[in-house]
């Protein structure tokens, strides 16, 4: 099962906005992606409540994973990009 570990860049951690953006991106992959914080069981990356319940703070590392299928590596790379970017710091 491919997986990636990435530090969460959002200054407030995976609160409502960053969690929602991540969940939307996870849903767009069409894959059953999971996310876990060290020491916790993985949760569905497509559930904003489950992602927020992890209580991930700025700088903490999470592991995202999905089944080894076509596009899995690219999907995980893209999701890492979402988590490694602070959406509140990006200016339009």
Secondary structure, 3 states (H helix, E strand, C coil): CEEEEEECCCCCCCCHHHHHHHHHHHHHHCCCCEEEECCCCCEECCCHHHHHHCCCCCCCEEEEEECCCCCHHHHHHHHHHHHCCCCCCCCC
